[in-house]
Amino acid sequence: MSLGKGTSNTQSSGGERFSSFGFIMAAIGSSVGLGNMWKFPYITGQYGGAAFFLIFIVCLLLIGMPVLLAELSIGRSGRGSASSSFTKVGGGPIWARLGILQVITPFLILSFYVVIAGWTLYYAFAAFSGQLFKQTDFSGQFGSFITGYGALGFQLVALAITGWVVARGISQGIEKFNKILIPGLIILLVILMIRAVTLPGAAEGVAFFLQPDFSKLTAQSALVALGHAFFSLSLGMGILITYGAYVDKRQSLGAASLAVGAGDLIYAFVAGLIIFPTTFSFGIAPDSGPSLVFIALPAAFSAMPLGAIFGGLFFVLLAFAALTSAVSILEVPVTYAMDRWGWTRNKAVVITSVLAFLLGVPAAMSLGMVPELTFGGKAFFDWLDFITSNILLPVCGFIITIFVGYFWKNAGEAAGLSAGWFKVWLFMMRYVAPILVLLVLLHSTGIIKF
Ligand code: PHE
């Protein structure tokens, strides 16, 4: 099946399309995920506060948004999957084969991402019902939750919601879902930010986040910022290529890239303004990862007036962020299966979700329930995360920059840029982005150290 055949010039009207607003919401929904909430504030604090934030902005502008535009352009011109779009826009079969990596990577990410999405759902219920705040050993509670069967149940619920949305299709499913959840998410962000910055002692947290410390800026921090810009814009996961296939040809891709980049940046900024004032106000270390979100923050909420409500809203926010990202990542293998094997959408959703669950269960169990699922000192869950985030994402990003920079003849036309902007973009894709992405890969795999 073709998703509306031909290149952008000979595009047929067949196939589903996003509305303009719906597409921006869906793309922002994909980028706004767990990454910016539990990793970004922490690395910002660690690598120099506002100084690091500035580098992150530069990375978003110089590398992130150009690669985002590249992915969208490939998708919209090819109107195929994250693999077949490469050949449909004129690349040889080798590119479609390399593109399969951009289908496998999101599938692997999906399998463990819904584990955490499930936790956010459980914590939202547990916070609102008051269950979460009945005792103050949050670390113990978290440990017993993730090693129990309940966690697998919530993982299944998260995957079922994701599958249900994707099964309903682009406009009735993904677009509608994001059009409701993203405005909801914005309201929650504002409420929680106001609460956080008005806590006693909040100023200290804001200062930690926003005071520039240029002495902490090193080559390493720049690479961390770039790696994070990549992850937080959902690049190298086939997502924007896949979403691009459903974008109307009148949509300006340059404007869309700007909107998504700006959305991601604002979300990251507000996340920092929630996390740091809250943790500082209650004297809790702003660690990154699960311990921040599921242990440190509940402790802070429990000490706050009306904490059950604010805590509940916070986990609803996280669940929204996680589910809108999960939906985008499931769409990649689903579109691939429809495009490659002619499966119906429903069949593709069911089979992909079942497989993702089968892989996700051992991942979830490796976090304590079945300690044998640890290899070389890393739990199976962490292996999946490491291989996808640190190896496959930069590799996929590199493939895209090389394809667009050196092999794609119609890139300018497909991206719809003016001659001047096209030159800038091509320069980035040829010389700047591939080198920096390669450096991120070598650094995140530990091959080079600073
Ligand atoms: N930008 C997303 C995030 O920060 C990345 C992502 C997208 C991860 C889709 C998983 C699924 O979480």
Residues whose N, C-alpha, C, O or C-beta is under 5 A from the ligand:
A	BS01	LIG	S30 S31 V32 G33 L34 G35 N36 Y113 F231 S232 L233 S234 S325 A326 I329
